[in-house]
Amino acid sequence: MGVPKQWLPFANTPLFLYTYDRLRTVCQDVVIVTNDHAEQLRYRDLGLRTTADLYPHQGPLAGLHAGLQGLEPDAAAVLLGCDLPFLRADVLRDLLDALEENPELDAVVPCDGEHVYPVCAVYRARVREVAEVCLARGDNAMRRFLQKLRVHNIPTERWSALTPDPFFNMNTPEEYRIACTLWKREGLPHHD
C-alpha cells in the first residue's frame, strides 16, 4: 500500500477505528497488537488498549499469540486485520456462534475455494500454546498453524447476499480507491 493502512481515512474515520467499531459490537474487549511504540502511544491517546508481539516481525500468528495472552484457555477471541472494510458484525457473530456450538473446536475460519481467511477468524485462547511452539521455531505460516488445530471452515458463500463482499481485502492503492467508491455508492452505515 505504501503507507500504514490502519490510518487511511475510511467511512469518515481512520480505517482501524472503522474495524474497531465492528469488533466492539461482538467483543467485550478489543486489543490492538502493534510493535511500533509511536503507534502504541497514538492508540493509547485514543483510549484504546494495545500490546506488542512477544515474537516481533512474525506476522499475524505473532499478533494472535500476543492478543491471546491472559485469556482463559476456552475463551473465544476474534483475530481481525484492519483491511476488510466491508466486514459486518453479522459475519463475526456467525463465526463466534459456530465456535461456541462445538467446544472441541479450536478455530472457525471462513474459506473460499483455495483461500482461507485466518485473519478474519475466531480462535479459542488455548491455541496460543500451539502458536508459541510454531513461533519459537520461526514457523509463522498461518496455513501450517491451522493444520495443527481442530478447525471448522465455513464457506464464504454463506454471506454471498451481503454487498459489498464482506471479504473484500485492501492491499493496494487501487483496492483502497475501489473500497472508498463502493462505500460512498452503497451509502453504508458507520455502525452495524
Buried (B, 14 or more C-beta within 10 A) or exposed (E): EEEBBBBBEBBEEBBBBBBBBBBEEBBEEBBBBBBEEEBBEBBEEEEBEBBBBBBEEBBBBBBBBBBBEEBEEEEBBBBBBBBBBBBBBBBBBBBBEBBEEEEEBBBBBBBEEEEBBBBBBBBBBBBBEBBBEBBEEEEBBBEEBBEEBEBBBBEBEEBEEBEBBBBBBBEEEEBBEBBBEBBEEEEBEEEB
